[in-house]
Amino acid sequence: MHTLNLGILAHVDAGKTSLTERLLHTAGAIDTIGSVDDGNTLTDSMALERQRGITIKSAVVSFAVDDITVNLIDTPGHPDFIAEVERVLGVLDGAVLVISAVEGVQAQTRVLMRTLQRLRIPTLVFVNKIDRRGARHASLLRDIAEKLTPAVLPMGSTGGLGTRDAHSTPYAAADTEFTARMTDLLTAHDDALLATYVHDEKALTYGRLHDELAAQTGRARVHPVFFGSAITGAGIDALTTGIRELLPATEGAPEGPVSGTVFKIERGPAGEKIAYVRMFSGTVRTRDLLPFGTGGGKTDGGKADEGKVTAISVFDNGSSDRRDHVGAGQIARLWGLGDIRVGDPVGTPRDTADTHHFSPPTLETVISPCRPADRGALHSALVQLAEQDPLINLRQDEIRQETAVSLYGEVQKEVIEATLADEYGLDVTFRETTTICVERPQGSGAAVEFMGKDPNPFLATIGLRIDPAPVGTGVEFRLEVELGSMPYAFFAAVEDTVKETLTQGLHGWQVTDCTVTMTHSGYAPRQSSAHGGFDKNMSSTGADFRLLTPLVLMNALEQAGSQVHEPMHRFRLDIPADTYGSVLPVLSRLRGVAHTAVPQGASYLLEGDIPAAEVHALEQRLPTLTSGEGVLEAAFDHYQPVRDAFPTRPRTNHNPLNRKEYLLHVVRRV
């Protein structure tokens, strides 16, 4: 039996969870269709999802369409939870992009479609809610062609739009206008097919065109468009047929080498870790010793971990059933892999490109427990949440006893607060959300501390130089001393501590795009005391190098100087032409710059840059400025130096320690 791993993606409130329920019901996987408003849908299983009526975590359900098992993955639509969508994209065979027939193409719709096209994921478009007042057909198709892609093909006509009797009628071979449009679209993407058509029009039969439509859809060159309603069921049969005939199901290679990807982590009732894995090849069985980690979520370059699979649950026909194995193409939940993380490959890593498809979070906040005694419990709870969403980038400041997380938006912060209260019994407070800036060295700086010379209290000699590096290169550590001049463990201690220290620079932000070179090294060889035992007071240890490195590095960075850079979003702003004059001054006051302004009929399309810190303010002002007709699309693009009005932009929540404070901290640790 073939398997199709299908993602349902959409802008929030386009109706994708309702569509999931309808597809499951049509396939016979569930007896009753759940309602988002009533909080009883199959995929929105979290209490918080039911309360808010939005999808927060991706969910997997399965149903059969003829000889194909469809593993359907319902994803969040709110942009604050785009990380959930990102993790799903790497395991999909195809996707259905849902668009509301009333609201049409929205900002998140564009982001999703561009990503699907870049990854070449075969995608069908489903226009939902044709039964709602204000539903459109022809004008919406024009919007899809203009704002998403011109390579779309409507697969049916509609009638009764905006009423409970709204319906969609699939086109057939006898519809000459449809076959003509299909011929034009397909021949535009295939020269061989065009040559066949030019040579003999009759050679392109309807069956040949349909097969070619499936082939080009499978290569993500064209995108069939279906109209319908998840609430009434209109158009669902046609969409189901399209899923079966136009998207590429896979058979996989169950006898090949084991290879899969972890796209979701959750905890069971007893706190056990459960990994959601898409298998690409091979077969995993219970009690198998399964390697995982190399080339996946690992960032430390270490070798793969291993774990024994203690249980397997495979998604099949509306449920998740315990099995003794899972094979290629299938999705399963695995137990027993205690150290596995989201993004880890299992078995042989796949040769894939960068797995980051969307912009990283550009906001952060500090979380504190309302009861100081809950500090340890809060950290443990956040560690578990970070397992499920690594992009929150949990950071613990041991000196100030503060915990910070990265965010996409305020809704995500509210969800974290509710989750900690509901699932862990923890009441917390948040500091004001701030943007995540970075620091880059302005020049070069060097410092050295010699063993045995004041004020160096450690049995180590360290010299470091920091230099600017090209944008996007991160932090690179180099040696200008002989690798054999001291034990390798001491070099490793310096390198690890350099990267850890640069998480907070002179202004408290992470330092990036620099090269740190070790220019001096020295250590006290292992010595024995008078009684013949090892004496740590006479011999260097890794602690000497780990404790001295931050002092030397910060002195070098202070000499080099650092410039704070704030995150900038690239925006696309579609506004009515008569509001152009009122929008531009507001954009300017928010430090936004429109690089282009193109008139498009009765509207203007502005493209430019705006500080991430000002995006929320623009979103709040836009409805009033444009009478609700403005559409803003913004995503992180780059960092730029903070303007003169904010020359240092200190990280007020995390101001860096000075040398004296650091030495006092070192003394306490020692």
Secondary structure, DSSP 8 states (H G I E B T S, - for coil): -EEEEEEEEESTTSSHHHHHHHHHHHTTS-SS---TTTT--SS--SHHHHHHTS--S-EEEEEEETTEEEEEEE---SGGGHHHHHHHHTT-SEEEEEEETTTBS-HHHHHHHHHHHHTT--EEEEEE-TTSTT--SHHHHHHHHHHT-S-EEE-EEEESTTSTT-EEEE--TT-HHHHHHHHHHHHHT-HHHHHHHHH-GGGS-HHHHHHHHHHHHHTTS-EEEEE--TTT-TTHHHHHHHHHHHS--B---TTS--EEEEEEEEE-TTS-EEEEEEEEESEEETT-EEEE-TTTT--S----EEEE--EEEEEETTEEEEESEEETT-EEEEES-TT--TT-EEES------S--S----EEEEEEESSGGGHHHHHHHHHHHHHH-GGG--EEETTTTEEEEEES-HHHHHHHHHHHHHHH---EEE---EE--EEEESS-EEEEE-TTSTT--SSEEEEEEEEE--TT--EEEEESS-GGGS-HHHHHHHHHHHHHHTTS-TTSSEE-SEEEEEEEEEE----B-TTSSB-TTTS--HHHHHHHHHHHHHHHHHHH-EEEEEEEEEEEEEEEGGGHHHHHHHHHHTT-EEEEEEEETTEEEEEEEEEHHHHHHHHHHHHHHTTT--EEEEEEEEEEE--TTSSS---GGG----HHHHHHHHHHH-
